């Protein structure tokens, strides 16, 4: 396993729609990518990471929203995930993003969603998520569709955050 570099906004790859993963692509290389992404996510630390965030334009995401002590982690790998149902009830969470470090904002999303995906064995799953899990899976699926959480914000707030990221990238390039 190896840590992956996480792309920082603005980067055009973060705004691209990811390609579906074909059945033949669910192989050793994809499993290694999923393992690397989980390791990268935990190391960051974060609760979700989408393949486009590590420069891979595939519909693959990893997440683990277990935060309670004494509760075993629940690492999940979702290939070609799609929301099949969402509640009318909404939740607002303060979201952050590994591609937009140290920037947070309230985002309103459906409180519950049902998602279908395939796993690394090619098995189809459907699960209903709520709370932080619902927010996380929607946030990561947005990444697969070229959308960032700041796209939900008012233009001025989005511009301020983008300017901060441009400055951060300049500073990192100098270091």
C-alpha positions in Angstrom: 0.0 0.0 0.0 1.1 3.5 -0.7 -0.1 7.0 0.2 -1.5 8.9 -2.8 -1.1 12.6 -3.4 -4.4 14.4 -3.0 -5.2 17.1 -5.6 -5.9 20.5 -4.3 -8.6 22.8 -5.7 -8.4 24.4 -8.2 -7.4 21.5 -10.4 -9.3 20.8 -13.6 -9.3 17.0 -12.8 -11.5 17.8 -9.8 -14.2 19.3 -12.1 -14.3 16.4 -14.6 -17.0 13.7 -14.6 -15.4 10.3 -13.7 -15.8 7.4 -16.1 -17.7 4.3 -15.0 -15.7 1.3 -14.0 -16.3 -1.7 -16.3 -16.6 -5.2 -14.8 -13.2 -6.2 -16.4 -11.5 -3.3 -14.6 -12.4 -4.7 -11.2 -9.0 -6.4 -10.9 -5.8 -6.4 -8.8 -4.9 -2.9 -9.9 -8.3 -1.5 -8.8 -8.1 -3.3 -5.5 -4.6 -1.8 -4.9 -6.0 1.6 -5.8 -8.8 1.2 -3.3 -6.4 0.0 -0.6 -4.1 3.0 -1.3 -7.1 5.4 -1.2 -8.2 4.0 2.2 -4.7 4.4 3.6 -4.5 7.9 2.2 -8.0 8.8 3.6 -7.1 7.5 7.1 -3.7 9.2 7.0 -5.1 12.6 6.0 -7.3 12.1 8.2 -10.6 12.1 6.5 -13.8 10.1 6.3 -14.2 9.9 2.5 -12.1 10.1 -0.7 -13.0 9.8 -4.3 -10.7 8.6 -7.1 -10.7 11.9 -8.9 -9.1 13.5 -5.8 -6.0 11.3 -6.3 -6.0 12.0 -10.1 -7.9 8.9 -11.2 -10.9 9.6 -13.4 -12.9 6.5 -12.3 -16.2 6.2 -10.5 -14.7 4.8 -7.2 -14.9 6.1 -3.7 -13.9 5.0 -0.3 -15.4 6.0 3.1 -15.5 5.2 6.7 -17.6 7.5 9.0 -17.1 5.5 12.2 -16.0 8.0 14.8 -17.1 6.3 18.1 -14.3 4.9 20.2 -14.5 1.1 20.8 -16.4 0.8 17.5 -14.5 -1.1 14.8 -13.8 0.8 11.6 -16.1 0.2 8.6 -14.0 0.9 5.5 -16.2 0.8 2.4 -15.3 0.8 -1.2 -18.0 1.8 -3.6 -17.6 1.3 -7.4 -20.1 3.1 -9.7 -22.2 4.4 -6.8 -25.5 6.0 -7.6 -28.2 7.5 -5.4 -31.5 5.7 -6.1 -33.6 7.5 -3.5 -33.3 10.6 -1.3 -35.4 11.8 1.6 -37.4 15.1 1.4 -36.0 15.9 4.9 -32.7 17.8 4.8 -29.7 18.0 7.1 -27.1 20.7 7.3 -23.6 19.6 8.1 -20.4 21.6 8.2 -18.5 20.0 5.4 -14.8 20.0 4.7 -12.8 18.3 1.9 -9.3 16.8 1.6 -8.9 18.7 -1.7 -9.9 22.0 0.0 -7.8 21.8 3.2 -8.9 23.7 6.4 -11.9 25.2 4.7 -15.4 24.4 6.1 -18.9 25.5 5.3 -22.5 24.4 6.0 -24.0 22.4 3.2 -27.6 21.3 3.1 -28.3 17.8 1.6 -31.0 15.1 1.9 -30.9 13.6 5.4 -31.2 10.0 4.0 -30.2 8.4 0.7 -30.3 5.0 -0.7 -27.2 4.1 -2.8 -26.5 1.2 -5.2 -22.9 0.2 -6.0 -20.7 -2.8 -6.7 -17.9 -3.9 -4.5 -14.4 -5.2 -5.3 -15.8 -8.7 -5.8 -18.3 -7.4 -8.4 -21.3 -7.9 -6.0 -24.1 -5.3 -6.2 -25.1 -3.7 -2.9 -27.9 -1.3 -1.9 -27.9 0.5 1.4 -29.8 3.3 3.0 -27.5 5.9 4.7 -28.4 8.6 7.2 -26.6 11.2 9.3 -22.9 11.7 8.6 -22.8 8.6 6.3 -25.5 10.2 4.1 -23.6 13.5 3.9 -20.3 11.7 3.2 -21.6 9.4 0.4 -23.3 12.4 -1.3 -20.2 14.5 -1.0 -18.0 11.8 -2.5 -20.5 11.0 -5.3 -20.5 14.7 -6.1 -16.7 14.4 -6.6 -17.4 11.7 -9.2 -19.6 14.1 -11.0 -17.1 17.0 -11.0 -18.8 18.9 -8.2 -17.2 20.2 -5.0 -18.9 21.2 -1.7 -18.0 24.8 -2.4 -20.2 24.7 -5.5 -23.2 24.8 -3.1 -21.9 28.1 -1.6 -22.7 31.6 -2.6 -20.3 32.9 -5.4 -18.4 35.3 -3.1 -17.7 32.7 -0.5 -16.6 30.2 -3.2 -14.2 32.8 -4.7 -12.7 33.6 -1.3 -12.0 29.8 -0.6 -10.6 29.3 -4.2 -8.2 32.3 -3.7 -7.0 30.7 -0.4 -6.4 27.4 -2.2 -4.5 29.2 -5.1 -2.3 30.8 -2.4 -1.8 27.5 -0.6 -0.7 25.8 -3.8 1.8 28.6 -4.5 3.2 28.3 -1.1 3.5 24.5 -1.5 5.2 24.9 -4.8 7.9 27.2 -3.2 8.5 24.8 -0.3 
